[in-house]
Amino acid sequence: MKTRETASAGYRLALEAHRAAVDPAHQRPAAPDDGDSSRIPADARSAFDDYRAQARETASAIQDAAIRRARAERTAA
């Protein structure tokens, strides 16, 4: 297993370039799943909640369709 000490010179160069480009003061934005959503505006929270609800509905519809297809294939065999 390679570590940073035994890594190639190219890896070290890329790592140094990345560190130089990243702003150390940059903080990861809070997300509703982080537990502290007080820093997120209410309209953004609402939009995210709507998106998650839609994603759950889509996933559920896909799962239901897959189950129906599998059942149909089993009965046809």
C-alpha positions as CSV (number, residue, x, y, z in Angstrom):
1,M,0.0,0.0,0.0
2,K,1.3,3.4,-0.9
3,T,1.4,6.2,1.5
4,R,2.1,9.9,1.0
5,E,5.8,9.2,1.9
6,T,6.2,6.5,-0.7
7,A,3.9,8.0,-3.4
8,S,5.2,9.0,-6.8
9,A,6.6,12.4,-7.5
10,G,3.5,13.1,-9.8
11,Y,1.2,12.4,-6.9
12,R,3.1,14.7,-4.6
13,L,3.1,17.4,-7.2
14,A,-0.7,17.1,-7.7
15,L,-1.3,17.1,-4.0
16,E,0.8,20.3,-3.5
17,A,-1.1,21.9,-6.4
18,H,-4.4,21.0,-4.9
19,R,-3.4,22.3,-1.5
20,A,-2.3,25.6,-3.0
21,A,-5.6,25.9,-4.9
22,V,-7.9,25.1,-2.0
23,D,-8.9,27.9,0.3
24,P,-8.3,26.7,3.9
25,A,-11.0,29.0,5.1
26,H,-13.7,27.3,3.0
27,Q,-16.1,25.5,5.1
28,R,-18.4,22.7,3.8
29,P,-21.9,24.2,3.5
30,A,-24.4,22.9,6.0
31,A,-27.0,20.4,4.6
32,P,-30.3,19.5,6.3
33,D,-28.9,16.1,7.2
34,D,-26.1,17.7,9.2
35,G,-28.5,18.3,12.1
36,D,-27.8,22.1,12.3
37,S,-29.9,23.7,9.6
38,S,-30.1,27.1,11.3
39,R,-27.6,28.5,8.9
40,I,-29.6,27.5,5.8
41,P,-32.3,30.0,4.6
42,A,-35.8,28.7,5.0
43,D,-36.5,28.8,1.2
44,A,-33.5,26.7,0.5
45,R,-34.5,24.2,3.2
46,S,-38.0,24.0,1.6
47,A,-36.6,23.5,-1.9
48,F,-34.3,20.8,-0.6
49,D,-37.1,19.1,1.2
50,D,-39.2,19.2,-2.0
51,Y,-36.3,17.7,-4.0
52,R,-35.8,14.9,-1.5
53,A,-39.6,14.1,-1.5
54,Q,-39.6,14.0,-5.3
55,A,-36.4,11.8,-5.3
56,R,-38.1,9.4,-2.9
57,E,-41.2,9.2,-5.1
58,T,-39.1,8.6,-8.1
59,A,-37.1,5.8,-6.4
60,S,-40.3,4.2,-5.1
61,A,-41.8,4.3,-8.6
62,I,-38.6,2.7,-10.1
63,Q,-38.6,0.0,-7.4
64,D,-42.3,-0.8,-8.0
65,A,-41.7,-1.0,-11.8
66,A,-38.8,-3.4,-11.2
67,I,-40.8,-5.6,-9.0
68,R,-43.7,-5.7,-11.5
69,R,-41.3,-6.6,-14.3
70,A,-39.6,-9.3,-12.2
71,R,-43.0,-10.8,-11.3
72,A,-44.1,-10.7,-15.0
73,E,-40.9,-12.4,-16.1
74,R,-41.3,-15.2,-13.5
75,T,-44.9,-15.9,-14.5
76,A,-44.0,-15.9,-18.2
77,A,-41.2,-18.4,-17.7
